[in-house]
Amino acid sequence: MSKRAAGLAAVAVVALLPFAATAQTAKPAYKDVAKTYADIAHAAYEDAANGAKVLKTAIDALVKNPTEENLAKARTAWLNARVPYMQTEAFRFGNPIVDAWEGKVNAWPLDEGLIDYVDEGYGGGESNPYAKANVIANAKITAGGKTINATKITKELLADKLHEAGKVEANVATGYHAVEFLLWGQDLHGTGPGAGERKATDYAKGKDCTNGHCDRRAQYLTVASQMLVEDLGEMVADWGPKGKARASIAKAKDEEGIARMLTGLGSLSYGELAGERMKLGLMLHDPEEEHDCFSDNTHNSHYYDQVGMVNVYGGTYKRTDGKVVTGASLSQLVAAKSADADAKVKQAMGVTTAAMQAIKDTADSHKMAYDQMIGADNAEGNKLVADAVEGLVGQKKALEGAVAALGVSVEVKGSDSLDDPSKVAK
């Protein structure tokens, strides 16, 4: 696409983005912008928690009656639950309360051998003694000079003893991706077509059980899904009327609060999404660097991350039930200082959204999944991802213009894949 055509596409997308009107000349009060920010966070986390409750109900039905139909319903519930959650990630990096909590629900990537059976060729994470511990098959785990009693699969076992066991971040025992693995199983297709292919009989009772230990697998899935509901409920409360996250942003000095909001947008745009989740996988052509790697849902996770950033900047969030939360926005705050800086952020967000939409449309059409897009010798797929990375980098630069216009200071998360590619091990 020519530069001129790309610009026209961006304009078309910007017209559809949910930005509140910025024609006003009066600068909105920080307290009003902070209220909108917290209201959107509360609504999005509440939608995510409600989605997790639906998922838990579907998982309970699967465990009770492990049919392929019930497995499919549980998978659909997981996919639906991810949509509102990914829109909350824009709140992560600017809010220490969220960042400290996030690892319980969305830690990634994980060494799946910690949890359940894996393919014989699975090597696991480097220098991780728990990489093939398989807690579902083993009531006692000995690794790294320590013994863990896993006779009963409980919240305490998963949260306190297994999650990040041995201080290894890849030992992910809880959250969306642990549940995802237990619903789909390993994706053994590499960068070819196909996702995980776990059978419902992995939860069957008696002689119909496949791959052994179906009762413990069901117990693990039940406990992990309940923990997800409870952990998301914690964040709903934190952003509620008397929540500590809401109070933290509301009571911040204007410059500090604005800086935190923009830090969240800049860090997710650049170091996290453009760098760690997209550019790194593209450089390595490695499907293990795919975010939702078991379900082949990565295209949606990336897309809704971007939607979440647009929500926060524009001060508008469309809830799962169709109701809209809206109010004074960062966009209005920036526009009151510099209409040009605000327009550039909107344009950059439009370009990025268009690139993410192209990835999503390609995957949704079943033409090419995200893990195929990052594969070697796939020029078309590589370009789709590279265009989105370029858009996110441009978005971060535009946000820097907003930072300058507002006269605040931010520190944005970086990534070796963007800042110093020579450090990335091939």
TARA-V376123 format. One record per helix or strand. SS is the DSSP state (@ for helix, = for strand). FROM is the first residue (numbers start at 1). TO is the last residue. Records with the same first field share a line. If there is no record, write none. Layout:
SS: FROM-TO ; FROM-TO
//
This chain:
@: 3-14 ; 30-64 ; 68-86 ; 89-91 ; 96-106 ; 112-114 ; 155-162 ; 165-167 ; 176-184 ; 200-203 ; 206-208 ; 214-238 ; 244-251 ; 254-284 ; 287-289 ; 298-314 ; 330-337 ; 339-364 ; 370-373 ; 379-406 ; 416-419 ; 421-423
=: 140-143 ; 146-149 ; 316-318 ; 324-326
//
